[in-house]
Amino acid sequence: MIEKRAAQRYRVFKGGTITFENSGIACTVRNMSANGAAIELDATVALPQSFTLAIARDNFVRKCRAVWRSERRIGLAFVQ
């Protein structure tokens, strides 16, 4: 299989929060790269076109957008 990602992703297991419209939803970050991440949610949630991913323990905050989605897992691209 040919890898199409611009940056290598690394497996992680970190608690995060996605925020939009004054709402916060807990998520688990499953992998990350310089350009994006994959997160897992406890339930199916409708998300806006763009939102913020924060990982408090790493002081990490990035604006992002969903690029793919399965039942509870979402692939994110970080937005500049």
C-alpha positions in Angstrom: 0.0 0.0 0.0 1.3 3.5 -0.9 1.2 6.0 1.9 -0.4 9.2 0.7 0.0 11.4 3.8 2.3 14.3 3.6 3.6 13.8 7.2 4.0 10.5 9.1 1.4 9.9 11.9 2.3 8.6 15.3 0.1 6.5 17.5 -0.9 8.3 20.7 -3.6 7.9 23.4 -4.4 11.3 24.8 -7.5 12.9 26.2 -8.6 15.9 24.2 -11.5 18.3 23.7 -13.1 19.6 20.5 -14.8 22.9 20.9 -17.3 24.9 18.8 -20.1 27.3 19.4 -19.4 27.5 23.2 -19.6 23.7 23.4 -16.9 21.2 24.5 -16.9 17.5 23.7 -14.4 15.1 25.1 -12.5 12.9 22.7 -9.5 10.5 22.6 -6.7 11.4 20.2 -5.5 8.1 18.6 -2.8 9.4 16.2 -1.2 12.6 15.2 1.1 14.2 12.7 2.2 17.8 11.9 -0.8 18.1 9.5 -3.7 16.3 11.3 -5.0 13.7 13.8 -7.5 11.0 14.2 -9.9 11.3 17.2 -12.5 9.0 18.7 -15.7 10.1 20.3 -18.0 8.3 22.7 -21.0 8.9 20.6 -21.9 10.1 17.1 -21.9 13.9 17.1 -22.8 16.4 14.3 -19.8 18.7 13.9 -19.5 22.1 12.1 -17.2 22.6 9.2 -14.4 23.8 11.4 -13.7 23.5 15.1 -10.8 23.5 17.6 -8.9 20.5 19.0 -7.2 21.0 22.4 -5.0 18.6 24.4 -4.6 20.3 27.7 -1.7 18.3 29.1 0.4 19.2 26.0 -0.8 22.9 25.8 -1.8 22.0 22.3 -4.6 23.9 20.5 -5.3 23.8 16.7 -8.1 24.8 14.4 -9.1 21.8 12.3 -11.7 20.4 9.9 -12.9 16.8 9.4 -11.6 15.1 6.3 -13.1 11.6 6.9 -15.4 9.9 9.3 -16.4 6.5 10.4 -19.0 5.6 13.1 -17.1 7.2 16.0 -13.7 8.0 14.6 -12.9 11.2 12.7 -9.8 12.1 10.7 -8.8 15.8 11.1 -6.7 18.2 9.0 -5.2 21.1 10.9 -6.1 24.5 9.3 -3.6 27.3 9.1 
